Amino acid sequence: MFKEYLEEIRRTRSPNTYENYCNALKKFKTGSKEEIIEFIADDSIKGTSKKMYLTVLKSALDYYGELSKDKARIIKGYRCNNPIEPCPTDEEVEKIWGVLKRPRDKLIFALMAYNGLRISEVANLHLGDILSGNKILLRNTKGKRDAVVPIIHNRVRESLDEYLDTRKYDLDELFVTQQKAAMTLEGMKFMVSKVCRECGLPYHPHSFRRYFANTLSKHGVELQYIQTAMRHKNPGTTMRYLNIDQDDVAAIMKRIYKEEK
């Protein structure tokens, strides 16, 4: 039913967005009012994922002119509980770093934890995207935008140099497998999740983009600069990455009140 719409997404959006839209629309056969109500009642799907699936469905129905007022009202009326995603600690990141052995795997992890790249951006890198002057070109990222990001952290620079020195295969893609093939996004996700499980930690690849944002915040970097580093259009999106708890707020309030005295 959504073939034409998905083809439009494929042409105009990033590969990662296209994949996400395909997965979302697999949840719906007709997009009927009854199907939407049944989908919302399904407790097996997490609230945040459910909200995203409904947003994609709404866009698809609107594309076909089938977004009735009833359907729009039901989708808009859905409210989900957004749980606070846990953020890896410095100690946990060090634990994972100590487990990684291959230069390739270290570089993949370092690009997420110390440069804030999305794992889809890491998977899309080609050899030609490594620019002179310690910079990386990100092509066709989220929102169909290119970006150039600097390499600052020593672990990124060192793991990149080590990986390029040991990389043997003549492929344009930066990351390759021992089978002399380009490493897929799914293969990369599996590798990172497997290492986390081996360390007894409940994290997934995107957790380390969150770690990057919170590291900047803890070192006093202002929100606008974190937003720029994360390449977010909206500061509200950046705020959702920051695990600011009540203890942090209390400490700030105590300092302010003390200064007033």
Secondary structure by P-SEA (a helix, b strand, c coil): caaaaaaaaaacccaaaaaaaaaaacccccccaaaaaaaaacccccaaaaaaaaaaaaaaaaaaccccaaaaaaaaaccccccccccccaaaaaaaaaacccaaaaaaaaaaacccccaaaaaacccccccccbbbbbcccccccccccccccaaaaaaaaaaaaaccccccccccccccccccaaaaaaaaaaaaaaaccccccaaaaaaaaaaaaaacccaaaaaaaaccccaaaaaaaccccaaaaaaaaaaaaaaac
